[in-house]
Amino acid sequence: LLRWNEVRYRKKGLPPGTMGWPVFGETTEFLKQGPNFMKTQRARYGSFFKSHILGCPTIVSMDPELNRYILMNEAKGLVPGYPQSMLDILGKCNIAAVHGSTHKYMRGALLSIISPTLIRDQLLPKIDEFMRAHLSNWDNKVINIQEKTKEVAFLSSLKQIAGIESCSLSDSFMTEFFNLVIGTLSLPINLPGTNYHRGFQARKTIVNIVSKLLEERRASQETHHDMLDCLMGRDDESRYKLSDEEIIDLVITIMYSGYETVSTTSMMAVKYLHDHPKALEELRREHLAIRERKKPDDPLDLNDLKSMRFTRAVIFETSRLATIVNGVLRKTTEDMELNGYLIPKGWRIYVYTREINYDPFLYSDPLTFNPWRWMDKSLESKHYFLVFGGGTRQCPGKELGITEISTFLHYFVTRYRWEEVGGDKLMKFPRVQAPNGLHIRVTSY
Ligand code: HEM
């Protein structure tokens, strides 16, 4: 019986690897040993092996060339393979749930509201106003920077979506949104008391809130220069006509995709800068130079953002060293040949990119926090650099995310010094997080 999984998934042509226990497969080993499990399996079976993790037969691909191929070839039947709970809660028009021409359309609609011009004219001013106000009064306080960066990521994107209404909505929306996030990472058991159930309820409430907002906006003649108005097509130039359901799911997509990525990168940047005073000094110099060019109340503009070369380097180095994203998931829509093996329909493919970040042939001294390595801009466009994914689903929010983190760092380092209270634990896998928070004592600079 214990060999059931091995027998069940014994098929000619599959890659090497083990399938573990019935039902659980190798999930426990994967979650407990994390990156070491992957390394051990790679040492045994090579960079392309089979396993059974998180409830699914899975192929793990750690081969850079193959990973690229998988990410570029959605049309050949390699579609996103995120868990059912995530798809249910994020909605059926969510970008990860749609393929082919629908994906192209939804992605186009999203890209049209976060274009470089809109970042310059609408989003950056909103982000600046928000960060400037939100990062005040931290002097002489002990702050849980994990909680703060989460709040910042959420509230900043709410302001970009529904500028004027964001203040009145924020409290009720935030609680529901946090429940929604937890629900997407749960087992899909819809019984009262489960995270999945709570996440599902949270989705319903959020759908109601946004629907009401759409109605109110349609009833009024007032225009707002924010994402919601653009998605509603109130901006004359828009060539995308979206239904309410599509608008709502896109709003949830934007909030969800930029939430954990932006908040965790911001938190880890604060952590690494604390541990590396030389990098902090250089970063602060860059931001103080910007402030010197301006009056105290002048907001950041696109030129300031462009001049933040070292800040960008800090963000890239933080994403690399902390590995904010371990990889991306795909699944096969039909039996297919991949790397000389036969992969059955419905198997999940884990494009596991974590190890690339620590490859000494790609990054010298890979375990050291060294933002200066990114001052060579060509490193960002190397084909093996997959922090923002690759191929047809490469992160559309990359520049927006960098804008948010840079603005956060700008107000943080020009206003404050900080030291860690100490004793907080940091987990690196399966997600980067501080289970009891990351506490810092903040004083004004
Ligand atoms: C530091 C910040 C960020 C990181 C590290 C990051 C990382 C990623 C990665 C790795 C993917 C690929 C997923 C896949 O291939 O399945 C992705 C996709 C995506 N990201 Fe980001 N992201 C960040 C910020 C943002 C922000 C701020 C937004 C808000 C608009 C966003 C929106 C999206 C969307 C909508 C997708 C799906 C694209 C598609 O399926 O076509 N991301 N991101």
Boltz pocket constraint, residues with backbone or C-beta under 6 A from the ligand:
constraints:
  - pocket:
      binder: B
      contacts: [[A, 80], [A, 95], [A, 96], [A, 107], [A, 110], [A, 114], [A, 253], [A, 254], [A, 255], [A, 257], [A, 258], [A, 259], [A, 261], [A, 262], [A, 265], [A, 319], [A, 324], [A, 325], [A, 327], [A, 328], [A, 329], [A, 386], [A, 387], [A, 388], [A, 389], [A, 390], [A, 392], [A, 393], [A, 394], [A, 395], [A, 396], [A, 397], [A, 398], [A, 400], [A, 401], [A, 402]]
      max_distance: 6.0
